[in-house]
Amino acid sequence: MATTLPADLVAMMARGVSVIVGSRDAKLRPSIMRAVGSRIERDGQDITVYLSRSTSRQLIQDIAATGQLAVVFSEPSTHRTVQLKASRADIRSAVDEDAPVLAAYLRSMEHEIQQVGFGPSVARALLAHRLEDVVAVRFTPEQAFDQTPGPRAGAALGGAR
Protein backbone atom coordinates (compact mmCIF):
# COMPACT_ATOMS: atom_id res chain seq x y z
CA MET A 1 0.00 0.00 0.00
CA ALA A 2 1.15 3.51 -0.79
CA THR A 3 1.87 6.02 1.93
CA THR A 4 0.78 9.64 1.87
CA LEU A 5 3.72 12.00 2.21
CA PRO A 6 3.50 15.50 3.73
CA ALA A 7 3.41 18.17 1.01
CA ASP A 8 6.48 19.98 2.36
CA LEU A 9 8.57 16.82 2.10
CA VAL A 10 7.32 16.13 -1.42
CA ALA A 11 8.33 19.68 -2.36
CA MET A 12 11.81 19.19 -0.86
CA MET A 13 12.27 15.89 -2.71
CA ALA A 14 10.97 17.33 -5.99
CA ARG A 15 13.37 20.27 -5.75
CA GLY A 16 16.29 17.89 -6.17
CA VAL A 17 18.22 17.11 -3.00
CA SER A 18 20.76 14.40 -2.17
CA VAL A 19 19.45 10.89 -2.93
CA ILE A 20 20.95 7.63 -1.68
CA VAL A 21 19.45 4.29 -2.74
CA GLY A 22 19.87 1.02 -0.86
CA SER A 23 18.74 -2.57 -1.13
CA ARG A 24 19.86 -6.01 -0.03
CA ASP A 25 20.41 -9.46 -1.44
CA ALA A 26 18.69 -12.69 -0.40
CA LYS A 27 21.26 -13.15 2.40
CA LEU A 28 20.47 -9.62 3.72
CA ARG A 29 23.83 -8.18 2.59
CA PRO A 30 23.30 -4.47 1.90
CA SER A 31 24.07 -2.56 -1.29
CA ILE A 32 24.00 1.22 -1.54
CA MET A 33 24.79 3.98 -4.05
CA ARG A 34 24.20 7.67 -4.68
CA ALA A 35 21.54 8.35 -7.31
CA VAL A 36 22.48 10.60 -10.24
CA GLY A 37 18.96 12.03 -10.37
CA SER A 38 15.36 11.74 -9.25
CA ARG A 39 11.84 12.52 -10.43
CA ILE A 40 8.84 12.94 -8.14
CA GLU A 41 5.34 12.61 -9.61
CA ARG A 42 1.74 12.40 -8.40
CA ASP A 43 2.42 14.07 -5.03
CA GLY A 44 5.13 11.56 -4.21
CA GLN A 45 3.20 8.45 -5.21
CA ASP A 46 5.48 7.75 -8.19
CA ILE A 47 9.18 8.21 -7.66
CA THR A 48 11.97 7.49 -10.10
CA VAL A 49 15.59 7.43 -9.03
CA TYR A 50 18.37 7.22 -11.57
CA LEU A 51 21.45 5.07 -11.03
CA SER A 52 24.65 4.68 -12.99
CA ARG A 53 24.67 1.06 -14.15
CA SER A 54 28.48 0.86 -14.15
CA THR A 55 28.83 1.94 -10.51
CA SER A 56 25.60 0.43 -9.16
CA ARG A 57 25.65 -3.12 -10.54
CA GLN A 58 25.12 -4.88 -7.22
CA LEU A 59 22.41 -2.48 -6.11
CA ILE A 60 20.49 -2.83 -9.38
CA GLN A 61 20.86 -6.60 -9.24
CA ASP A 62 19.54 -6.66 -5.65
CA ILE A 63 16.55 -4.46 -6.47
CA ALA A 64 15.73 -6.64 -9.48
CA ALA A 65 16.02 -9.85 -7.44
CA THR A 66 14.23 -8.80 -4.24
CA GLY A 67 12.12 -5.80 -5.19
CA GLN A 68 13.25 -4.23 -1.90
CA LEU A 69 14.64 -0.73 -1.80
CA ALA A 70 15.08 2.13 0.62
CA VAL A 71 15.68 5.64 -0.67
CA VAL A 72 16.90 8.56 1.42
CA PHE A 73 16.31 12.17 0.34
CA SER A 74 18.36 14.64 2.36
CA GLU A 75 18.72 18.41 2.19
CA PRO A 76 22.46 19.14 2.65
CA SER A 77 22.07 22.55 4.29
CA THR A 78 19.68 21.40 7.04
CA HIS A 79 20.13 17.61 7.14
CA ARG A 80 16.35 17.35 6.81
CA THR A 81 15.94 13.76 5.70
CA VAL A 82 13.19 11.34 4.74
CA GLN A 83 13.58 7.61 4.10
CA LEU A 84 11.14 5.83 1.79
CA LYS A 85 10.77 2.07 1.49
CA ALA A 86 9.13 -0.10 -1.13
CA SER A 87 8.89 -3.81 -1.89
CA ARG A 88 8.45 -3.48 -5.65
CA ALA A 89 10.25 -1.46 -8.30
CA ASP A 90 10.28 -1.23 -12.09
CA ILE A 91 13.70 -0.93 -13.70
CA ARG A 92 14.38 0.34 -17.21
CA SER A 93 17.18 1.95 -19.16
CA ALA A 94 17.12 5.73 -19.28
CA VAL A 95 15.91 7.30 -22.53
CA ASP A 96 16.38 10.69 -24.16
CA GLU A 97 13.29 12.03 -22.35
CA ASP A 98 15.10 11.49 -19.04
CA ALA A 99 18.00 13.79 -19.96
CA PRO A 100 16.22 17.05 -18.97
CA VAL A 101 15.27 15.51 -15.60
CA LEU A 102 18.91 14.56 -14.96
CA ALA A 103 20.13 18.01 -16.04
CA ALA A 104 17.63 19.75 -13.72
CA TYR A 105 18.67 17.49 -10.85
CA LEU A 106 22.34 18.36 -11.42
CA ARG A 107 21.55 22.10 -11.38
CA SER A 108 19.63 21.69 -8.14
CA MET A 109 22.42 19.71 -6.49
CA GLU A 110 24.98 22.29 -7.59
CA HIS A 111 22.88 24.87 -5.73
CA GLU A 112 22.27 22.60 -2.72
CA ILE A 113 25.92 21.85 -2.05
CA GLN A 114 26.93 25.47 -2.62
CA GLN A 115 24.81 26.19 0.47
CA VAL A 116 27.33 24.16 2.50
CA GLY A 117 30.47 25.56 0.90
CA PHE A 118 31.21 23.26 -2.05
CA GLY A 119 31.53 24.48 -5.63
CA PRO A 120 29.52 23.17 -8.58
CA SER A 121 32.42 20.98 -9.70
CA VAL A 122 31.81 18.73 -6.68
CA ALA A 123 28.22 18.04 -7.74
CA ARG A 124 29.35 17.45 -11.31
CA ALA A 125 31.91 14.90 -10.13
CA LEU A 126 29.46 13.14 -7.78
CA LEU A 127 26.73 12.94 -10.41
CA ALA A 128 28.78 12.33 -13.55
CA HIS A 129 27.14 9.85 -15.91
CA ARG A 130 26.48 8.94 -19.51
CA LEU A 131 22.78 8.63 -20.38
CA GLU A 132 23.33 5.25 -22.03
CA ASP A 133 24.72 3.98 -18.70
CA VAL A 134 21.80 5.22 -16.57
CA VAL A 135 19.03 3.02 -15.19
CA ALA A 136 15.68 4.43 -14.03
CA VAL A 137 14.17 2.73 -10.96
CA ARG A 138 10.51 3.62 -10.43
CA PHE A 139 8.61 2.80 -7.25
CA THR A 140 5.69 3.77 -5.06
CA PRO A 141 6.63 4.43 -1.43
CA GLU A 142 4.96 2.01 0.98
CA GLN A 143 6.59 3.36 4.13
CA ALA A 144 8.13 6.71 5.02
CA PHE A 145 10.24 7.74 7.99
CA ASP A 146 11.58 11.02 9.30
CA GLN A 147 15.35 10.54 9.42
CA THR A 148 16.31 14.11 10.25
CA PRO A 149 18.75 14.00 13.17
CA GLY A 150 16.91 14.77 16.38
CA PRO A 151 14.18 13.46 18.64
CA ARG A 152 11.85 12.42 15.77
CA ALA A 153 14.45 10.45 13.83
CA GLY A 154 12.96 7.10 12.87
CA ALA A 155 9.33 8.19 13.34
CA ALA A 156 6.88 6.94 10.73
CA LEU A 157 5.39 9.56 8.39
CA GLY A 158 2.14 9.66 6.49
CA GLY A 159 -0.68 7.19 6.56
CA ALA A 160 -1.35 4.06 4.57
CA ARG A 161 -3.89 4.49 1.81
N, CA, C and O of each residue as an XYZ file, in Angstrom:
644
protein
N       0.825     -1.182      0.000
C       0.000      0.000      0.000
C       0.868      1.244      0.000
O       1.921      1.284      0.637
N       0.421      2.244     -0.712
C       1.146      3.508     -0.787
C       0.982      4.285      0.516
O       0.012      4.103      1.251
N       1.942      5.144      0.779
C       1.872      6.019      1.933
C       1.694      7.451      1.452
O       2.217      7.823      0.401
N       0.974      8.240      2.197
C       0.782      9.644      1.865
C       1.894     10.454      2.512
O       2.099     10.386      3.724
N       2.600     11.210      1.708
C       3.718     12.001      2.213
C       3.284     13.445      2.448
O       2.480     13.977      1.683
N       3.804     14.087      3.493
C       3.503     15.498      3.726
C       3.952     16.349      2.534
O       5.008     16.105      1.951
N       3.148     17.335      2.183
C       3.412     18.175      1.012
C       4.775     18.864      1.078
O       5.442     19.008      0.054
N       5.193     19.291      2.268
C       6.478     19.983      2.364
C       7.648     19.053      2.064
O       8.659     19.487      1.512
N       7.518     17.773      2.423
C       8.574     16.821      2.102
C       8.582     16.497      0.615
O       9.648     16.371      0.013
N       7.404     16.363      0.023
C       7.325     16.125     -1.423
C       7.985     17.285     -2.160
O       8.723     17.067     -3.121
N       7.729     18.505     -1.724
C       8.333     19.679     -2.356
C       9.855     19.646     -2.221
O      10.563     19.954     -3.179
N      10.361     19.281     -1.056
C      11.806     19.191     -0.862
C      12.394     18.139     -1.798
O      13.397     18.394     -2.464
N      11.783     16.968     -1.852
C      12.275     15.890     -2.707
C      12.234     16.300     -4.171
O      13.181     16.044     -4.915
N      11.148     16.934     -4.589
C      10.972     17.325     -5.988
C      11.959     18.406     -6.409
O      12.304     18.512     -7.586
N      12.408     19.200     -5.459
C      13.366     20.275     -5.749
C      14.692     19.707     -6.231
O      15.401     20.348     -7.007
N      15.030     18.505     -5.775
C      16.294     17.889     -6.166
C      17.339     18.013     -5.091
O      18.208     18.882     -5.155
N      17.258     17.140     -4.095
C      18.221     17.110     -2.996
C      19.003     15.796     -3.074
O      18.752     14.975     -3.956
N      19.924     15.603     -2.176
C      20.760     14.400     -2.175
C      19.905     13.139     -2.072
O      18.988     13.070     -1.254
N      20.209     12.140     -2.907
C      19.449     10.892     -2.931
C      20.413      9.708     -2.841
O      21.328      9.570     -3.653
N      20.189      8.867     -1.846
C      20.946      7.633     -1.675
C      19.956      6.473     -1.763
O      18.884      6.518     -1.160
N      20.320      5.435     -2.518
C      19.447      4.288     -2.737
C      20.121      3.047     -2.156
O      21.314      2.823     -2.359
N      19.342      2.245     -1.432
C      19.874      1.021     -0.860
C      18.940     -0.151     -1.104
O      17.746      0.020     -1.350
N      19.509     -1.334     -1.031
C      18.737     -2.567     -1.126
C      19.519     -3.640     -0.380
O      20.407     -3.347      0.421
N      19.168     -4.884     -0.662
C      19.863     -6.007     -0.027
C      19.669     -7.239     -0.893
O      18.744     -7.311     -1.702
N      20.563     -8.211     -0.708
C      20.410     -9.455     -1.445
C      19.626    -10.462     -0.598
O      19.174    -10.132      0.499
N      19.468    -11.668     -1.094
C      18.686    -12.692     -0.399
C      19.288    -13.067      0.956
O      18.575    -13.549      1.836
N      20.592    -12.850      1.131
C      21.256    -13.152      2.399
C      21.336    -11.926      3.309
O      22.064    -11.924      4.301
N      20.570    -10.872      2.954
C      20.470     -9.624      3.720
C      21.748     -8.790      3.711
O      21.931     -7.938      4.581
N      22.635     -9.020      2.740
C      23.828     -8.178      2.594
C      23.420     -6.891      1.893
O      22.800     -6.941      0.831
N      23.754     -5.746      2.463
C      23.299     -4.466      1.903
C      24.084     -4.040      0.658
O      25.239     -4.421      0.466
N      23.428     -3.248     -0.168
C      24.068     -2.563     -1.286
C      23.532     -1.137     -1.280
O      22.372     -0.905     -0.939
N      24.374     -0.192     -1.654
C      23.999      1.221     -1.544
C      24.767      2.031     -2.579
O      25.906      1.709     -2.916
N      24.119      3.105     -3.086
C      24.793      3.981     -4.045
C      24.061      5.316     -4.104
O      22.866      5.399     -3.824
N      24.791      6.345     -4.470
C      24.203      7.668     -4.678
C      23.485      7.664     -6.025
O      24.030      7.189     -7.022
N      22.275      8.187     -6.051
C      21.544      8.349     -7.309
C      22.123      9.532     -8.072
O      22.650     10.469     -7.474
N      22.021      9.481     -9.412
C      22.477     10.599    -10.240
C      21.310     11.503    -10.623
O      21.483     12.462    -11.374
N      20.122     11.197    -10.105
C      18.959     12.026    -10.371
C      17.713     11.432     -9.758
O      17.709     10.288     -9.303
N      16.642     12.231     -9.752
C      15.356     11.739     -9.252
C      14.224     12.522     -9.897
O      14.400     13.654    -10.348
N      13.072     11.894     -9.928
C      11.841     12.520    -10.428
C      10.719     12.147     -9.470
O      10.549     10.978     -9.125
N       9.960     13.141     -9.047
C       8.837     12.939     -8.136
C       7.563     13.295     -8.884
O       7.450     14.388     -9.439
N       6.601     12.375     -8.902
C       5.339     12.608     -9.607
C       4.170     12.224     -8.709
O       4.327     11.510     -7.719
N       3.000     12.718     -9.084
C       1.741     12.404     -8.401
C       1.846     12.581     -6.886
O       1.512     11.676     -6.121
N       2.313     13.753     -6.465
C       2.421     14.075     -5.029
C       3.226     13.043     -4.250
O       2.916     12.742     -3.097
N       4.254     12.509     -4.885
C       5.128     11.561     -4.212
C       4.688     10.116     -4.302
O       5.290      9.251     -3.666
N       3.661      9.834     -5.071
C       3.198      8.446     -5.210
C       3.994      7.672     -6.255
O       4.056      6.444     -6.198
N       4.597      8.365     -7.198
C       5.480      7.750     -8.194
C       6.821      8.440     -8.094
O       6.926      9.652     -8.279
N       7.839      7.664     -7.804
C       9.182      8.214     -7.664
C      10.112      7.410     -8.556
O      10.074      6.180     -8.576
N      10.947      8.127     -9.292
C      11.973      7.490    -10.104
C      13.321      8.004     -9.629
O      13.544      9.210     -9.527
N      14.210      7.073     -9.342
C      15.587      7.429     -9.027
C      16.455      6.869    -10.146
O      16.170      5.811    -10.706
N      17.505      7.591    -10.454
C      18.370      7.221    -11.565
C      19.726      6.792    -11.018
O      20.334      7.485    -10.202
N      20.182      5.636    -11.486
C      21.453      5.075    -11.029
C      22.380      4.845    -12.218
O      21.934      4.521    -13.318
N      23.654      5.016    -11.981
C      24.653      4.679    -12.986
C      24.849      3.167    -12.963
O      25.257      2.604    -11.946
N      24.562      2.521    -14.069
C      24.674      1.062    -14.150
C      26.099      0.598    -13.809
O      26.279     -0.382    -13.086
N      27.103      1.306    -14.332
C      28.479      0.855    -14.148
C      28.944      0.934    -12.699
O      29.809      0.156    -12.298
N      28.398      1.846    -11.906
C      28.828      1.944    -10.507
C      27.816      1.354     -9.530
O      28.075      1.296     -8.328
N      26.666      0.918    -10.039
C      25.596      0.429     -9.161
C      25.161     -0.991     -9.497
O      24.022     -1.365     -9.220
N      26.031     -1.772    -10.077
C      25.653     -3.123    -10.535
C      25.004     -3.968     -9.443
O      23.935     -4.544     -9.647
N      25.652     -4.040     -8.292
C      25.120     -4.880     -7.218
C      23.771     -4.374     -6.734
O      22.848     -5.158     -6.516
N      23.660     -3.078     -6.569
C      22.413     -2.480     -6.111
C      21.276     -2.768     -7.096
O      20.188     -3.172     -6.685
N      21.518     -2.567     -8.362
C      20.491     -2.828     -9.380
C      20.118     -4.308     -9.397
O      18.943     -4.658     -9.508
N      21.103     -5.153     -9.290
C      20.860     -6.597     -9.236
C      20.009     -6.958     -8.009
O      19.092     -7.773     -8.111
N      20.304     -6.363     -6.872
C      19.544     -6.656     -5.649
C      18.103     -6.159     -5.750
O      17.177     -6.853     -5.329
N      17.911     -4.972     -6.300
C      16.548     -4.458     -6.466
C      15.767     -5.359     -7.411
O      14.607     -5.680     -7.152
N      16.400     -5.766     -8.506
C      15.728     -6.639     -9.476
C      15.368     -7.992     -8.858
O      14.307     -8.545     -9.148
N      16.240     -8.520     -8.017
C      16.022     -9.849     -7.435
C      15.028     -9.843     -6.281
O      14.233    -10.773     -6.142
N      15.068     -8.796     -5.447
C      14.233     -8.797     -4.239
C      13.049     -7.840     -4.308
O      12.062     -8.015     -3.594
N      13.145     -6.846     -5.155
C      12.124     -5.797     -5.194
C      12.257     -4.801     -4.058
O      11.578     -3.774     -4.065
N      13.095     -5.070     -3.098
C      13.254     -4.233     -1.903
C      14.174     -3.057     -2.182
O      15.249     -3.215     -2.762
N      13.735     -1.863     -1.758
C      14.635     -0.730     -1.799
C      14.246      0.279     -0.732
O      13.091      0.384     -0.319
N      15.257      1.011     -0.308
C      15.081      2.131      0.616
C      15.793      3.306     -0.028
O      16.920      3.178     -0.507
N      15.125      4.451     -0.036
C      15.683      5.644     -0.670
C      15.647      6.782      0.337
O      14.621      7.043      0.966
N      16.772      7.449      0.478
C      16.895      8.556      1.418
C      17.072      9.851      0.628
O      17.969      9.962     -0.207
N      16.214     10.819      0.899
C      16.306     12.168      0.345
C      16.744     13.063      1.489
O      16.112     13.078      2.545
N      17.829     13.814      1.284
C      18.360     14.645      2.363
C      18.781     16.004      1.831
O      19.465     16.106      0.813
N      18.360     17.046      2.537
C      18.722     18.415      2.191
C      20.062     18.744      2.848
O      20.134     18.822      4.074
N      21.123     18.939      2.065
C      22.458     19.135      2.648
C      22.558     20.269      3.660
O      23.252     20.127      4.666
N      21.887     21.383      3.421
C      22.072     22.548      4.295
C      21.407     22.404      5.654
O      21.809     23.071      6.608
N      20.394     21.543      5.765
C      19.684     21.396      7.038
C      19.729     19.980      7.605
O      19.380     19.759      8.765
N      20.152     19.041      6.800
C      20.128     17.609      7.138
C      18.704     17.082      7.275
O      18.499     15.985      7.794
N      17.733     17.841      6.821
C      16.347     17.350      6.813
C      16.310     16.146      5.883
O      16.713     16.229      4.723
N      15.821     15.027      6.407
C      15.942     13.760      5.698
C      14.678     12.935      5.837
O      14.060     12.888      6.900
N      14.305     12.283      4.743
C      13.194     11.340      4.741
C      13.678     10.045      4.097
O      14.413     10.068      3.110
N      13.265      8.932      4.660
C      13.577      7.615      4.101
C      12.281      6.979      3.619
O      11.294      6.924      4.353
N      12.295      6.501      2.382
C      11.143      5.830      1.793
C      11.504      4.383      1.532
O      12.632      4.076      1.147
N      10.537      3.487      1.744
C      10.765      2.070      1.494
C       9.684      1.525      0.577
O       8.536      1.969      0.608
N      10.072      0.559     -0.234
C       9.130     -0.103     -1.134
C       9.557     -1.555     -1.309
O      10.720     -1.906     -1.110
N       8.600     -2.383     -1.681
C       8.885     -3.808     -1.889
C       8.746     -4.211     -3.356
O       8.792     -5.393     -3.696
N       8.575     -3.205     -4.217
C       8.448     -3.479     -5.650
C       8.958     -2.273     -6.429
O       8.661     -1.129     -6.084
N       9.721     -2.535     -7.471
C      10.249     -1.463     -8.305
C      10.300     -1.918     -9.756
O      10.493     -3.100    -10.042
N      10.129     -0.982    -10.653
C      10.280     -1.226    -12.086
C      11.605     -0.620    -12.514
O      11.915      0.519    -12.167
N      12.382     -1.377    -13.264
C      13.700     -0.935    -13.700
C      13.728     -0.894    -15.220
O      13.294     -1.834    -15.886
N      14.241      0.202    -15.761
C      14.379      0.341    -17.211
C      15.619      1.174    -17.514
O      16.129      1.885    -16.647
N      16.089      1.083    -18.723
C      17.183      1.946    -19.161
C      16.658      3.358    -19.343
O      15.511      3.555    -19.744
N      17.495      4.337    -19.049
C      17.120      5.731    -19.276
C      17.007      5.970    -20.777
O      17.678      5.327    -21.583
N      16.134      6.919    -21.127
C      15.915      7.297    -22.528
C      16.136      8.799    -22.671
O      16.312      9.505    -21.678
N      16.126      9.278    -23.901
C      16.383     10.694    -24.162
C      15.485     11.613    -23.349
O      15.919     12.688    -22.935
N      14.228     11.207    -23.110
C      13.290     12.032    -22.353
C      13.706     12.209    -20.900
O      13.208     13.107    -20.223
N      14.610     11.368    -20.410
C      15.104     11.487    -19.036
C      16.221     12.523    -18.909
O      16.497     13.000    -17.808
N      16.858     12.873    -20.012
C      18.004     13.789    -19.962
C      17.660     15.137    -19.318
O      18.448     15.613    -18.501
N      16.536     15.776    -19.637
C      16.219     17.052    -18.967
C      16.015     16.898    -17.458
O      16.353     17.800    -16.692
N      15.469     15.769    -17.033
C      15.273     15.515    -15.603
C      16.635     15.422    -14.916
O      16.831     15.993    -13.844
N      17.566     14.711    -15.526
C      18.905     14.564    -14.958
C      19.644     15.902    -14.942
O      20.355     16.206    -13.984
N      19.482     16.691    -15.983
C      20.127     18.013    -16.035
C      19.563     18.936    -14.957
O      20.319     19.658    -14.306
N      18.253     18.921    -14.761
C      17.631     19.753    -13.720
C      18.094     19.313    -12.338
O      18.350     20.151    -11.473
N      18.202     18.010    -12.128
C      18.674     17.492    -10.846
C      20.105     17.979    -10.579
O      20.413     18.420     -9.472
N      20.963     17.901    -11.578
C      22.338     18.364    -11.417
C      22.366     19.842    -11.035
O      23.097     20.230    -10.124
N      21.585     20.661    -11.717
C      21.548     22.096    -11.382
C      21.101     22.302     -9.934
O      21.664     23.131     -9.220
N      20.111     21.564     -9.514
C      19.631     21.693     -8.140
C      20.701     21.279     -7.135
O      20.905     21.947     -6.121
N      21.378     20.178     -7.424
C      22.421     19.715     -6.494
C      23.616     20.664     -6.469
O      24.250     20.835     -5.428
N      23.926     21.280     -7.605
C      24.983     22.295     -7.594
C      24.608     23.401     -6.600
O      25.438     23.844     -5.806
N      23.352     23.835     -6.658
C      22.876     24.870     -5.728
C      22.881     24.360     -4.284
O      23.341     25.055     -3.378
N      22.371     23.156     -4.077
C      22.268     22.605     -2.717
C      23.625     22.525     -2.031
O      23.765     22.929     -0.876
N      24.621     22.009     -2.737
C      25.916     21.852     -2.052
C      26.687     23.163     -1.962
O      27.601     23.286     -1.146
N      26.331     24.144     -2.792
C      26.934     25.468     -2.617
C      26.504     26.069     -1.280
O      27.239     26.858     -0.687
N      25.315     25.697     -0.806
C      24.815     26.195      0.472
C      25.686     25.733      1.641
O      25.663     26.340      2.712
N      26.455     24.660      1.437
C      27.326     24.159      2.505
C      28.806     24.314      2.147
O      29.669     23.674      2.747
N      29.090     25.182      1.152
C      30.471     25.558      0.900
C      31.216     24.810     -0.183
O      32.431     24.971     -0.302
N      30.533     23.992     -0.983
C      31.211     23.264     -2.051
C      30.822     23.839     -3.402
O      29.664     24.196     -3.623
N      31.786     23.929     -4.301
C      31.531     24.476     -5.629
C      30.791     23.500     -6.529
O      30.693     22.312     -6.221
N      30.276     24.002     -7.632
C      29.521     23.172     -8.576
C      30.305     21.972     -9.106
O      29.711     20.950     -9.450
N      31.617     22.085     -9.174
C      32.418     20.975     -9.699
C      32.278     19.720     -8.839
O      32.419     18.605     -9.341
N      32.004     19.896     -7.558
C      31.813     18.733     -6.680
C      30.554     17.981     -7.090
O      30.578     16.757     -7.213
N      29.461     18.695     -7.301
C      28.216     18.043     -7.736
C      28.423     17.375     -9.088
O      27.953     16.258     -9.303
N      29.115     18.037     -9.992
C      29.352     17.450    -11.314
C      30.148     16.154    -11.205
O      29.876     15.196    -11.929
N      31.122     16.121    -10.312
C      31.908     14.900    -10.129
C      31.070     13.789     -9.489
O      31.126     12.639     -9.924
N      30.296     14.133     -8.460
C      29.462     13.136     -7.781
C      28.401     12.541     -8.696
O      28.066     11.363     -8.576
N      27.876     13.342     -9.602
C      26.730     12.935    -10.411
C      27.080     12.665    -11.863
O      26.188     12.537    -12.701
N      28.365     12.578    -12.169
C      28.784     12.332    -13.546
C      28.194     11.016    -14.055
O      28.167     10.011    -13.345
N      27.723     11.051    -15.303
C      27.136      9.854    -15.907
C      27.044     10.038    -17.417
O      27.171     11.148    -17.934
N      26.824      8.943    -18.100
C      26.481      8.937    -19.513
C      25.056      8.405    -19.597
O      24.758      7.389    -18.969
N      24.182      9.037    -20.332
C      22.778      8.631    -20.384
C      22.628      7.156    -20.729
O      21.772      6.473    -20.167
N      23.439      6.666    -21.633
C      23.326      5.251    -22.028
C      23.724      4.292    -20.904
O      23.486      3.089    -21.009
N      24.317      4.801    -19.847
C      24.718      3.981    -18.702
C      23.740      4.111    -17.528
O      23.926      3.470    -16.494
N      22.709      4.932    -17.684
C      21.801      5.217    -16.569
C      20.588      4.286    -16.598
O      20.033      3.976    -17.652
N      20.206      3.858    -15.405
C      19.031      3.024    -15.189
C      18.028      3.826    -14.367
O      18.397      4.485    -13.395
N      16.762      3.766    -14.762
C      15.684      4.428    -14.026
C      14.966      3.382    -13.185
O      14.528      2.355    -13.703
N      14.847      3.641    -11.893
C      14.173      2.734    -10.961
C      12.937      3.461    -10.434
O      13.047      4.442     -9.698
N      11.772      2.974    -10.816
C      10.512      3.623    -10.431
C       9.814      2.792     -9.353
O       9.745      1.566     -9.438
N       9.296      3.493     -8.333
C       8.612      2.802     -7.245
C       7.555      3.693     -6.623
O       7.535      4.906     -6.830
N       6.687      3.070     -5.861
C       5.693      3.774     -5.061
C       6.046      3.548     -3.599
O       6.124      2.400     -3.162
N       6.260      4.604     -2.839
C       6.631      4.426     -1.429
C       5.513      3.723     -0.646
O       4.340      4.085     -0.743
N       5.906      2.725      0.119
C       4.964      2.006      0.978
C       5.113      2.418      2.429
O       4.168      2.320      3.212
N       6.305      2.879      2.785
C       6.591      3.358      4.134
C       7.463      4.598      4.021
O       8.255      4.731      3.089
N       7.309      5.502      4.979
C       8.126      6.714      5.016
C       8.497      7.008      6.461
O       7.693      6.820      7.374
N       9.728      7.471      6.655
C      10.239      7.739      7.989
C      10.996      9.053      8.005
O      11.742      9.363      7.076
N      10.800      9.821      9.062
C      11.585     11.021      9.301
C      12.959     10.549      9.758
O      13.074      9.852     10.766
N      13.993     10.923      9.029
C      15.353     10.538      9.419
C      16.219     11.763      9.700
O      17.445     11.667      9.752
N      15.575     12.908      9.878
C      16.307     14.109     10.255
C      16.891     13.895     11.647
O      16.171     13.485     12.558
N      18.185     14.166     11.827
C      18.748     13.999     13.169
C      17.946     14.779     14.205
O      17.587     15.937     13.991
N      17.677     14.133     15.314
C      16.914     14.774     16.383
C      15.932     13.811     17.009
O      15.965     12.613     16.725
N      15.064     14.319     17.854
C      14.180     13.455     18.640
C      13.142     12.685     17.815
O      12.603     11.690     18.298
N      12.848     13.122     16.580
C      11.845     12.418     15.774
C      12.470     11.442     14.782
O      11.754     10.784     14.027
N      13.776     11.343     14.779
C      14.448     10.448     13.832
C      13.912      9.028     13.985
O      13.865      8.482     15.087
N      13.513      8.449     12.868
C      12.965      7.100     12.867
C      11.455      7.036     12.950
O      10.874      5.965     12.778
N      10.801      8.170     13.211
C       9.334      8.191     13.342
C       8.678      7.985     11.982
O       9.116      8.548     10.979
N       7.628      7.178     11.958
C       6.879      6.941     10.726
C       6.179      8.222     10.292
O       5.745      9.019     11.124
N       6.076      8.411      8.973
C       5.389      9.563      8.389
C       4.219      9.087      7.561
O       4.211      7.954      7.079
N       3.239      9.942      7.395
C       2.135      9.660      6.488
C       1.255      8.529      6.988
O       1.512      7.926      8.030
N       0.230      8.263      6.233
C      -0.682      7.193      6.562
C      -0.858      6.269      5.385
O      -0.759      6.705      4.238
N      -1.115      5.010      5.638
C      -1.351      4.058      4.566
C      -2.646      4.391      3.882
O      -3.619      4.779      4.528
N      -2.663      4.242      2.583
C      -3.893      4.487      1.811
C      -4.641      3.192      1.676
O      -5.708      3.156      1.064
